[in-house]
């Protein structure tokens, strides 16, 4: 329908700043669009990949489409620390989206996703750059959310008590 206008490679640094600004203004769709333009001009731009991944996770709801898109972007990250850290972000934000749902079992799924995020943050922490405690800060946030919301693991179906006679 429309031919998108290509971004000039010299404009990429300013476009990256705009994408971050739109994320901070809670306009993730705009940030996503800018990142797609950047990646069209420079398909391997890791900073644009990260901002795109974050913009997609900002849009997590009940839809699995953005989750699948975020997973595809995550797949293109190269740095081991970033792969673990942003996999944690994906799981943490999926957990928050589940927690916001009022459907049966959502709290159990949220608990499982928070635990997976925490495991990934521990993996990221083991590979962290010097003086970077971001993974620890995220781990602590997940732990606090679990405790604040009194989330618990799913009851083990095999440990059900026999019915009373």
C-alpha positions as a Markdown table, in Angstrom:
| # | Residue | x | y | z |
|---|---|---|---|---|
| 1 | Unk | 0.0 | 0.0 | 0.0 |
| 2 | Unk | 2.7 | 2.5 | 1.0 |
| 3 | Unk | 6.4 | 2.6 | 0.2 |
| 4 | Unk | 8.1 | 3.5 | 3.5 |
| 5 | Unk | 10.7 | 6.2 | 3.3 |
| 6 | Unk | 14.2 | 4.9 | 4.1 |
| 7 | Unk | 16.2 | 6.4 | 7.0 |
| 8 | Unk | 19.6 | 7.9 | 6.2 |
| 9 | Unk | 22.4 | 6.0 | 8.0 |
| 10 | Unk | 23.8 | 9.3 | 9.3 |
| 11 | Unk | 20.5 | 9.9 | 11.1 |
| 12 | Unk | 20.6 | 6.7 | 13.1 |
| 13 | Unk | 22.1 | 8.2 | 16.3 |
| 14 | Unk | 19.4 | 10.8 | 16.5 |
| 15 | Unk | 16.7 | 8.2 | 15.7 |
| 16 | Unk | 18.0 | 6.0 | 18.5 |
| 17 | Unk | 17.6 | 9.0 | 20.9 |
| 18 | Unk | 14.1 | 9.6 | 19.6 |
| 19 | Unk | 13.2 | 5.9 | 20.1 |
| 20 | Unk | 14.4 | 6.0 | 23.7 |
| 21 | Unk | 12.5 | 9.3 | 24.3 |
| 22 | Unk | 9.2 | 7.8 | 22.9 |
| 23 | Unk | 9.7 | 4.8 | 25.2 |
| 24 | Unk | 10.1 | 7.1 | 28.2 |
| 25 | Unk | 7.0 | 9.0 | 27.1 |
| 26 | Unk | 5.1 | 5.7 | 27.2 |
| 27 | Unk | 4.6 | 5.6 | 23.4 |
| 28 | Unk | 6.1 | 2.2 | 22.7 |
| 29 | Unk | 4.5 | 1.8 | 19.2 |
| 30 | Unk | 6.3 | 5.0 | 18.1 |
| 31 | Unk | 9.6 | 3.7 | 19.5 |
| 32 | Unk | 9.0 | 0.4 | 17.7 |
| 33 | Unk | 8.4 | 2.1 | 14.4 |
| 34 | Unk | 11.6 | 4.1 | 14.7 |
| 35 | Unk | 13.6 | 1.0 | 15.6 |
| 36 | Unk | 12.2 | -0.8 | 12.5 |
| 37 | Unk | 13.3 | 2.1 | 10.4 |
| 38 | Unk | 16.8 | 2.0 | 12.0 |
| 39 | Unk | 17.0 | -1.8 | 11.4 |
| 40 | Unk | 15.9 | -1.4 | 7.8 |
| 41 | Unk | 19.0 | 0.9 | 7.4 |
| 42 | Unk | 21.3 | -1.1 | 9.6 |
| 43 | Unk | 20.0 | -4.6 | 10.2 |
| 44 | Unk | 22.6 | -5.5 | 12.8 |
| 45 | Unk | 22.3 | -2.4 | 15.0 |
| 46 | Unk | 22.3 | -4.0 | 18.5 |
| 47 | Unk | 21.2 | -0.8 | 20.3 |
| 48 | Unk | 18.1 | -0.6 | 18.0 |
| 49 | Unk | 17.5 | -4.3 | 18.7 |
| 50 | Unk | 17.5 | -3.7 | 22.4 |
| 51 | Unk | 15.2 | -0.6 | 22.2 |
| 52 | Unk | 12.9 | -2.5 | 19.9 |
| 53 | Unk | 12.7 | -5.5 | 22.3 |
| 54 | Unk | 11.9 | -3.1 | 25.2 |
| 55 | Unk | 9.3 | -1.3 | 23.2 |
| 56 | Unk | 7.6 | -4.6 | 22.3 |
| 57 | Unk | 7.7 | -5.8 | 26.0 |
| 58 | Unk | 6.1 | -2.4 | 26.9 |
| 59 | Unk | 3.2 | -3.5 | 24.8 |
| 60 | Unk | 2.7 | -7.0 | 26.4 |
| 61 | Unk | -1.0 | -7.8 | 27.1 |
| 62 | Unk | -2.9 | -10.9 | 26.6 |
| 63 | Unk | -1.7 | -11.0 | 23.0 |
| 64 | Unk | 1.0 | -13.5 | 22.2 |
| 65 | Unk | 1.9 | -11.6 | 19.0 |
| 66 | Unk | 4.1 | -9.1 | 20.7 |
| 67 | Unk | 5.7 | -11.9 | 22.8 |
| 68 | Unk | 6.6 | -13.8 | 19.7 |
| 69 | Unk | 8.0 | -10.6 | 18.1 |
| 70 | Unk | 10.1 | -9.9 | 21.2 |
| 71 | Unk | 11.4 | -13.5 | 21.1 |
| 72 | Unk | 12.5 | -12.9 | 17.5 |
| 73 | Unk | 14.3 | -9.7 | 18.3 |
| 74 | Unk | 15.9 | -11.4 | 21.4 |
| 75 | Unk | 17.2 | -14.1 | 19.0 |
| 76 | Unk | 19.3 | -11.5 | 17.2 |
| 77 | Unk | 21.2 | -10.3 | 20.3 |
| 78 | Unk | 24.8 | -11.4 | 20.3 |
| 79 | Unk | 26.2 | -10.5 | 23.8 |
| 80 | Unk | 25.8 | -13.4 | 26.3 |
| 81 | Unk | 25.0 | -10.9 | 29.1 |
| 82 | Unk | 22.4 | -9.1 | 27.1 |
| 83 | Unk | 20.8 | -12.4 | 25.9 |
| 84 | Unk | 20.3 | -13.5 | 29.5 |
| 85 | Unk | 19.3 | -10.1 | 30.8 |
| 86 | Unk | 16.7 | -9.4 | 28.1 |
| 87 | Unk | 15.3 | -12.9 | 28.3 |
| 88 | Unk | 14.8 | -12.1 | 32.0 |
| 89 | Unk | 13.0 | -8.8 | 31.0 |
| 90 | Unk | 10.8 | -10.7 | 28.6 |
| 91 | Unk | 9.8 | -13.2 | 31.3 |
| 92 | Unk | 9.4 | -10.5 | 33.9 |
| 93 | Unk | 7.1 | -8.4 | 31.7 |
| 94 | Unk | 5.1 | -11.4 | 30.7 |
| 95 | Unk | 4.6 | -12.2 | 34.4 |
| 96 | Unk | 3.4 | -8.6 | 35.1 |
| 97 | Unk | 1.0 | -8.9 | 32.2 |
| 98 | Unk | -0.3 | -12.2 | 33.6 |
| 99 | Unk | -0.6 | -10.7 | 37.0 |
| 100 | Unk | -2.8 | -8.0 | 35.6 |
| 101 | Unk | -5.2 | -10.6 | 34.1 |
| 102 | Unk | -8.1 | -11.7 | 36.2 |
| 103 | Unk | -8.4 | -15.2 | 34.8 |
| 104 | Unk | -8.1 | -18.5 | 36.8 |
| 105 | Unk | -4.5 | -19.6 | 37.1 |
| 106 | Unk | -2.9 | -16.3 | 36.0 |
| 107 | Unk | -1.2 | -15.8 | 39.4 |
| 108 | Unk | 0.4 | -19.3 | 39.1 |
| 109 | Unk | 1.7 | -18.5 | 35.6 |
| 110 | Unk | 2.9 | -15.1 | 36.8 |
| 111 | Unk | 4.8 | -16.9 | 39.7 |
| 112 | Unk | 6.4 | -19.3 | 37.2 |
| 113 | Unk | 7.4 | -16.5 | 34.9 |
| 114 | Unk | 8.9 | -14.4 | 37.7 |
| 115 | Unk | 11.0 | -17.4 | 38.8 |
| 116 | Unk | 12.3 | -17.9 | 35.3 |
| 117 | Unk | 13.1 | -14.2 | 35.0 |
| 118 | Unk | 15.0 | -14.5 | 38.3 |
| 119 | Unk | 16.9 | -17.5 | 37.0 |
| 120 | Unk | 17.9 | -15.6 | 33.9 |
| 121 | Unk | 18.9 | -12.5 | 35.9 |
| 122 | Unk | 21.2 | -14.8 | 37.9 |
| 123 | Unk | 22.7 | -16.0 | 34.7 |
| 124 | Unk | 23.2 | -12.5 | 33.5 |
| 125 | Unk | 24.7 | -11.5 | 36.8 |
| 126 | Unk | 27.4 | -14.2 | 36.4 |
| 127 | Unk | 28.3 | -12.5 | 33.0 |
| 128 | Unk | 27.8 | -8.9 | 34.0 |
| 129 | Unk | 30.1 | -6.1 | 32.9 |
| 130 | Unk | 32.1 | -4.4 | 35.7 |
| 131 | Unk | 30.0 | -2.2 | 38.0 |
| 132 | Unk | 26.7 | -3.2 | 36.4 |
| 133 | Unk | 24.2 | -4.5 | 38.9 |
| 134 | Unk | 21.2 | -4.2 | 36.6 |
| 135 | Unk | 20.4 | -7.9 | 36.8 |
| 136 | Unk | 20.5 | -7.8 | 40.6 |
| 137 | Unk | 18.2 | -4.9 | 40.7 |
| 138 | Unk | 15.7 | -6.7 | 38.4 |
| 139 | Unk | 16.0 | -9.9 | 40.5 |
| 140 | Unk | 15.2 | -8.0 | 43.6 |
| 141 | Unk | 12.2 | -6.4 | 41.9 |
| 142 | Unk | 10.8 | -9.8 | 40.9 |
| 143 | Unk | 11.3 | -11.1 | 44.5 |
| 144 | Unk | 9.5 | -8.1 | 45.9 |
| 145 | Unk | 6.6 | -8.4 | 43.5 |
| 146 | Unk | 6.3 | -12.1 | 44.4 |
| 147 | Unk | 6.3 | -11.3 | 48.1 |
| 148 | Unk | 4.0 | -8.2 | 47.9 |
| 149 | Unk | 1.4 | -10.2 | 45.9 |
| 150 | Unk | 1.8 | -13.3 | 48.0 |
| 151 | Unk | 2.4 | -15.4 | 44.8 |
| 152 | Unk | 2.9 | -19.1 | 45.3 |
| 153 | Unk | 3.7 | -22.1 | 43.1 |
| 154 | Unk | 0.9 | -24.0 | 41.5 |
| 155 | Unk | -0.5 | -26.7 | 43.8 |
| 156 | Unk | 1.0 | -30.1 | 42.9 |
| 157 | Unk | -1.9 | -32.1 | 41.5 |
| 158 | Unk | -0.3 | -35.4 | 42.7 |
| 159 | Unk | -0.3 | -34.2 | 46.3 |
| 160 | Unk | -4.0 | -33.8 | 46.5 |
| 161 | Unk | -5.6 | -35.1 | 49.7 |
| 162 | Unk | -8.1 | -37.9 | 49.3 |
| 163 | Unk | -11.7 | -36.8 | 49.6 |
| 164 | Unk | -13.4 | -37.2 | 52.9 |
| 165 | Unk | -15.8 | -40.1 | 53.2 |
